[in-house]
């Protein structure tokens, strides 16, 4: 039976019990439990949004049917009778219930097969990585590396060779290990995850630096003198460029092999470092430059945002305002001047209106006098 292959240990392992549960359909508690178990197993192996949860009896049959429908739609179920039509009629027939169990169980089997292949592939990759590391150690020590004999014999010969070499040197030749405590499996797993994240980050940075290197070398070929030497530049540059790898080669083995001197911070401008980095090209590229200043103690303070306040000179100005202060007038002075100006304008208007009225009245009296006999 296909359910047995899924490692199901419930009450429907027998074929007769399974057929009876399929005939009863949603009214069978065993059918409910089997569907929920298959759904939970599938969800644990793949990233799905929908799920099939337990119910409290006949009252939740409708919600169970909705969950089944959403679950099958997300899994792209090929049976149209299970994903279309009235949702209450989809699991009434025995054949439809068997189709549901067949689809869920076969999907679970396929997911388990894919998961097992992925685990085997990762183990094989890890095994190959270990073999490569052991072979690199054998090459460094001058030992014959035969992977057919297995890893334990190789490690035994490596250990014996290292002991022979250390017996011929001083005790302080190798130095103390930077990592003083042993690592358990959980710590090793966490360190590998951290190393993977750092390798991914530094791979991005290395790619950027390599691209900048390519662009810089290309810019040297823009001049007319360099255009005739394009092939010569490529012949010298490309072998060195292709030797650069964007991927980091740092592994957990480098951490285990690190010594205490690695924790010492050496300045890039120190004498021992500059002995290997100093060259004549530095003077050609930079040369001597004049003093450009820029020291905080030599910078002059910025000019003030507002002009300084000063008293006005005596004697008044045009407009007869008398002695006032020179500079920007304050808000009070401006308001008082506006008020005085408005009063003067109002008085002028009133005087003008009164004069007009007086002239009209005089003109009317003159006309009356001329009409008298």
Protein Blocks (a to p, Z undefined) as FASTA:
>chain_A
ZZlmnopabfklpfklmmmmmmnmmmlmklmmmmmmmmmmmmmmpccfbdcdddebjklm
mmmmmmmmmmmmmnopablklmgcjfklmmmpmklmmmmmmmmmmmmmmmmmmmmmmmmm
mmmmmmmmmmmmmmmmmmmnopacdfknojklmmmmmmmmmmmmmmmmcfklnopafblb
dcdfklmmmmmmmmmmmmmmmmmmmmmmmmmmmmmmmmmmmpmklmmmmmmmmmmmmmmm
mmpcfbdcbdfklmmmpcfklmpccdfkbmklmmmmgcfklmmmnopaddeejifklpcc
dddfbdcdddddehiaehilojadedjddfklmmmmmmmmmmmmmmmmmmmmmmmmmmmm
mmmmmmmmmmpZZ
